[in-house]
Amino acid sequence: MFEYFENEETPRNGSVFRWNGWLKVLANGAIKQKVTSCLGTMKLPPELEFYEDIRLLIYRPHGVIDEAAVKKVVSLLEDLEAKLEKPFNRFSDTLAADEIELNFKYVIQVSLCRRLSYTGHPPVKSAILATDATMIHYARLHALLTQGSPINVRVFQDRGEAAEWLGVPIETLAPKSQHSHN
């Protein structure tokens, strides 16, 4: 487990420190479990998985998707973008969400913010799996507002089509209960 030692003069292996405005970690790996943020190092929440080998971040929200949930995942996404040197694709599986509590103004704000904050970065794909009419509507709005940016967003109603577009095995995109952990 990484710890953040803000006042440490000589960081130990596993500690996080600031150097020229960047957060550095004195250890290898652990990207799948940990992510460095401006607040130190934190464990990825259960709704997020990062597959370093195939450069894919998977978001599987449960319950309500509201402004707080979106803010949390965007913050973690931006932390990963800052920490990792290579681009990575994204997959959002919204099928387990029970309710969508967003509005047009917020979706527009987040989409434009993401578009601006990712300017100048390498292209990435962001696949959103949705069957709820409201979620599809907001996802399509996000796709429209990020057009022309390095973030290529597509909305899918079929998991297999999303996997094909992302170039990953469909088993990787399956809900945790549907694929084995080797």
C-alpha angles and dihedrals in degrees: 000000000000120000130198114234104186097175098038114123095197111030117218126223107288096026125118121226141172120249122171090341094308127108112234130195121210096213139067129246125352090119089129092061105026137044128187116234136173086265093056128265121332137180116253109253117248093257091063129069128176121202106196094184093061096027095238133142114199122199118193109177120194128196116003124007104208138148092280092053092048092046091051095050094043090051091052091044091053091048090054092046090053094046102043120071096207127059120251135199124239134221123191115193105194096170094103094052112112099197141011114218102177134114135213094254093056095045090050091048094050093044094051092044091052090046092053097040093052096047112128094022125117117272119274135183122233115192119192118197110203139154099169109100093224093049091048090051094051092042091052090049089052090049091050094049094049094049111125092026126101088260107089106195123190129176120220135186092190122065092208093056091050091050091050092049091048091045095234133121113271088234089067090059095044117109112269093254090057100054132053126244110228 
